Structure formats: structure tokens, C-alpha cells
Amino acid sequence: MKIDSLIVGQGLAGSLLALHLLERGQRILVVDRDEANTSSKVAAGLVTPLAGARFNLPAGLETRLDYARAFYWNHEEAGGMTFFHHRRIARLFQSAAERTAWNARLEKERERYARFHEPLAIDTRHFPGSFGGFEMKEGGWLDVPAFLEYSRQRLLERAAYAIGRVKSEDVTPGNDGIRWKNISASRIIFCEGWRGNQNRFFDWVPMNAALGDILDLEIPELAHERRIVSGGAWLIPRGSGHFRAGSNYRHRFASETPDEAGRTEVLQKLARLTPVIPRVVAHRAAVRPVIRRSQVFMGTHPTHRHIAFFNGLGSKGVLNGPWYASQLANHLIDGTPLPGDADLANNHF
Ligand SMILES: Cc1cc2nc3c(=O)[nH]c(=O)nc-3n(C[C@H](O)[C@H](O)[C@H](O)COP(=O)(O)OP(=O)(O)OC[C@H]3O[C@@H](n4cnc5c(N)ncnc54)[C@H](O)[C@@H]3O)c2cc1C
């Protein structure tokens, strides 16, 4: 079998890249291990334009945000389904220092920030938030499992999906492409998530993976709240008093199985957001692929130009991923340069 691109992994990264390559008329095959618990399957899927305690708006954020929203919307139209949920975010400051940082940002870049915020009105019985806050516009969350399933269906329609494991040892690089089993491809792109450097071609990439816990909660007292509420922890309303809550970053972990420590950490963070006691309905954990903060890294191998990498989506994968996938698809097909900050070739780890 001869194809253009073999994609390893159908998480968020592999799915985004696959949809872009299909759009460009490429013959592709995506091979995925079909694990029950992956970062993409567990992710909260939040899109938070003003993330972090310093409310930084990184260069190009608006481009990536607009691109992501249009991308998900187009695919929702194509699939006749909804997976991206626009929601405002009630952002509560956790300290006076955070409030000061926010005011300083506004002072400096009022015009650029105007698009993203409005004054906050919130029920202080349930969210005391004694340092105040603001209402963040243009946020939301992607139902990542629904998006993955949509992508898988698109691939199955084109006989472009298979369950299996691609071991880098079984991939043979050649002058015109690669071989894996009975497949010849012009290129292979590894989108393996947090195990991305357990691969003989990319074992030099320093993964800094972080285990995270997510709780499904019942909180009938907050059933009226339609916004995502965030400040240290976050709560995503799922309807009828059901919420998803998280999360934490554990860079040292013995196993990926949800444990008491993870559950307690999330509940403690949540207790600082609201005094209401939730009932825990479910607890899941998975490992985020982090390389350096939430910086995407991608590009071709320094010596094997038919072997490529797309990883490091971290906790901003839903927002950043679609635009970076479009850049990688253009690079692989047309040879256009990659964004410098993300290009593996520029990063001497
Ligand atoms: C608790 C938690 C909360 C999060 N919250 C958010 C959030 O709010 N917003 C956000 O944007 N992001 C969030 N994330 C991060 C988000 O999940 C990631 O950015 C993104 O999903 C990573 O996608 P990926 O495809 O790189 O990796 P993965 O999801 O790990 O996918 C990799 C896929 O490749 C497969 N695979 C690996 N190796 C092979 C192989 N050799 N052969 C075949 N298949 C293989 C795996 O089985 C898997 O299906 C969160 C993550 C966690 C864990």
C-alpha cells in the first residue's frame, strides 16, 4: 500500500493534522493504539484566552483563537454535531497580587484586552471571591472525545484509520519516504502524546509530562451557573447540576491510575473557589504531553527528512492545536517555513 502520510496516534494532535492533510487531498493512514485513557480522552478541553496568573496574551493568540473557532465550527457543520461549547468564564482573582497584575495589564494594553473581558457579576454566597474578578469572553470548552470520534469517523469513511501500535524500531527510513510493515509512505508523523520521546527518532526531545486529575461532580446548589468558573481550580457546567472540575499538575507520578492524592488535591483547590460541598461522581487522570510549558513542537527529524513530529500541546492544545496543525500540513506539503518558536530545527534542547 502506498500513501502520502502515515500518522502515528489519533489524539488531538493526530486528529487535527489528519483533518488538515485530508483537506489538502492527501492519502493518509492514521494508526492508533485505541487506549481507553489518554490525555485527549480525559482533557477538560478548556479554551481560556487569558490563562495563568499574569493574564498574558501571547503574540498571535488572536490568530490562533479565531482559527480554532472557525475550524471547530466548520467541522461541526460538516458533521451535523456540536463539540465546541462557547462559554464565558467567571475568573476570580485568588490574591491581591493577581488583581494587581490584572490591573497592570489593562493599564498597559487596554485596547488589546478589551475584546476579552467585561465586569463580573457573581453570586458571592457560592463564590465568595474576596479579591474580585472579571468575566472572560471568547472562552469555552471542546468535548474532546466527541471531536476525536468525529475525526475517527471521517477517517473510517476513507479507509484511513487502523488500530495498532507503530514501533519506531519497525519504521525503515529510505530516500523517498519510509516503510512500515506493508506500507510505503512519503512521510511518517509521530503524534504520540507524552510518550513521544520513547521513540528512537525523537528520544532527544525532553518531555516534561504532567499527570492531571479531573473530577465529575454533582453540585445541585450551583445548577443555575452557566459559565465556567475559574480561579485556582475550575468548574465546567455540564447541565442539571453536573460539573467537571480540575485540575493539577503532577510531574512526578508512579502510575497513571487515579489515586486519593490527586482527588484530594483537586477538591482542596475547589474548596478555595466555593464553600459548597460537591458529590464526586467520577475521577479520571491522564498525562499531558508537555515539552516546554504549553509550547507546541513540530517539524522533521534533523537527518531523516521523511520523519516528522507533532507534540507538546500541553494544556492549551484545544486553542493552539488547529493553527499549528495547519502550519505543519503546509510545511509538509509545500515546504513553507514553520513558526520559528515551534520548529524543532530551531530548538537545541
Ligand atoms: C487532566 C487534563 C486536563 C486537561 N485539560 C485541558 C484543557 O482544559 N484544555 C486543553 O487545551 N488541553 C487540556 N489538556 C491537554 C490535552 O489533553 C492535550 O494538549 C492534548 O489532548 C494532547 O493530545 P496528543 O494527541 O498530543 O496526545 P494524546 O492525547 O496522548 O494522544 C496520543 C495518541 O497516540 C496514541 N499512540 C501513542 N503512541 C502510539 C504508537 N506508537 N502507535 C500507535 N498509537 C500511539 C495514543 O494511544 C493516543 O491515542 C488536559 C490534559 C489532562 C490530562
The ligand as a MOL file (V3000), in Angstrom:
LIG
                    3D

  0  0  0     0  0            999 V3000
M  V30 BEGIN CTAB
M  V30 COUNTS 53 58 0 0 0
M  V30 BEGIN ATOM
M  V30 1 C -6.3260 16.3340 33.2940 0
M  V30 2 C -6.0970 17.0240 31.9970 0
M  V30 3 C -6.7350 18.2050 31.7140 0
M  V30 4 C -6.5150 18.8670 30.5100 0
M  V30 5 N -7.2040 19.9930 30.2510 0
M  V30 6 C -7.0170 20.6400 29.0750 0
M  V30 7 C -7.7520 21.8040 28.7680 0
M  V30 8 O -8.5790 22.2460 29.5520 0
M  V30 9 N -7.5140 22.4320 27.5720 0
M  V30 10 C -6.6070 21.9450 26.6710 0
M  V30 11 O -6.4380 22.5370 25.6040 0
M  V30 12 N -5.8920 20.8310 26.9550 0
M  V30 13 C -6.0800 20.1780 28.1180 0
M  V30 14 N -5.3660 19.0610 28.3970 0
M  V30 15 C -4.2610 18.6910 27.4910 0
M  V30 16 C -4.7280 17.9900 26.2220 0
M  V30 17 O -5.2690 16.7680 26.6050 0
M  V30 18 C -3.5450 17.7850 25.3090 0
M  V30 19 O -2.9900 19.0010 24.8740 0
M  V30 20 C -3.8920 17.0080 24.0270 0
M  V30 21 O -5.0340 16.2600 24.1640 0
M  V30 22 C -2.7270 16.1280 23.6800 0
M  V30 23 O -3.0150 15.4400 22.5210 0
M  V30 24 P -1.9480 14.4820 21.8460 0
M  V30 25 O -2.5880 13.9460 20.6230 0
M  V30 26 O -0.6410 15.1660 21.7140 0
M  V30 27 O -1.6880 13.3220 22.9130 0
M  V30 28 P -2.6120 12.0980 23.3790 0
M  V30 29 O -3.9620 12.5390 23.7180 0
M  V30 30 O -1.8360 11.3870 24.4290 0
M  V30 31 O -2.7290 11.1940 22.0900 0
M  V30 32 C -1.7050 10.3590 21.6450 0
M  V30 33 C -2.3640 9.1910 20.9330 0
M  V30 34 O -1.3790 8.4250 20.2830 0
M  V30 35 C -1.5510 7.0580 20.5940 0
M  V30 36 N -0.2180 6.4530 20.4920 0
M  V30 37 C 0.8820 6.7810 21.2040 0
M  V30 38 N 1.9290 6.0790 20.7730 0
M  V30 39 C 1.4930 5.3090 19.7570 0
M  V30 40 C 2.1170 4.3430 18.8950 0
M  V30 41 N 3.4330 4.0770 18.9840 0
M  V30 42 N 1.3570 3.7080 17.9620 0
M  V30 43 C 0.0380 3.9920 17.8480 0
M  V30 44 N -0.6020 4.8820 18.6300 0
M  V30 45 C 0.1090 5.5310 19.5670 0
M  V30 46 C -2.1390 7.0630 21.9960 0
M  V30 47 O -2.7930 5.8520 22.2770 0
M  V30 48 C -3.0870 8.2590 21.8830 0
M  V30 49 O -4.3200 7.8880 21.3430 0
M  V30 50 C -5.5950 18.3410 29.5740 0
M  V30 51 C -4.9800 17.1290 29.8420 0
M  V30 52 C -5.2250 16.4740 31.0310 0
M  V30 53 C -4.5570 15.1700 31.2790 0
M  V30 END ATOM
M  V30 BEGIN BOND
M  V30 1 1 1 2
M  V30 2 1 2 3
M  V30 3 2 2 52
M  V30 4 2 3 4
M  V30 5 1 4 5
M  V30 6 1 4 50
M  V30 7 2 5 6
M  V30 8 1 6 7
M  V30 9 1 6 13
M  V30 10 2 7 8
M  V30 11 1 7 9
M  V30 12 1 9 10
M  V30 13 2 10 11
M  V30 14 1 10 12
M  V30 15 2 12 13
M  V30 16 1 13 14
M  V30 17 1 14 15
M  V30 18 1 14 50
M  V30 19 1 15 16
M  V30 20 1 16 17
M  V30 21 1 16 18
M  V30 22 1 18 19
M  V30 23 1 18 20
M  V30 24 1 20 21
M  V30 25 1 20 22
M  V30 26 1 22 23
M  V30 27 1 23 24
M  V30 28 2 24 25
M  V30 29 1 24 26
M  V30 30 1 24 27
M  V30 31 1 27 28
M  V30 32 2 28 29
M  V30 33 1 28 30
M  V30 34 1 28 31
M  V30 35 1 31 32
M  V30 36 1 32 33
M  V30 37 1 33 34
M  V30 38 1 33 48
M  V30 39 1 34 35
M  V30 40 1 35 36
M  V30 41 1 35 46
M  V30 42 1 36 37
M  V30 43 1 36 45
M  V30 44 2 37 38
M  V30 45 1 38 39
M  V30 46 1 39 40
M  V30 47 2 39 45
M  V30 48 1 40 41
M  V30 49 2 40 42
M  V30 50 1 42 43
M  V30 51 2 43 44
M  V30 52 1 44 45
M  V30 53 1 46 47
M  V30 54 1 46 48
M  V30 55 1 48 49
M  V30 56 2 50 51
M  V30 57 1 51 52
M  V30 58 1 52 53
M  V30 END BOND
M  V30 END CTAB
M  END
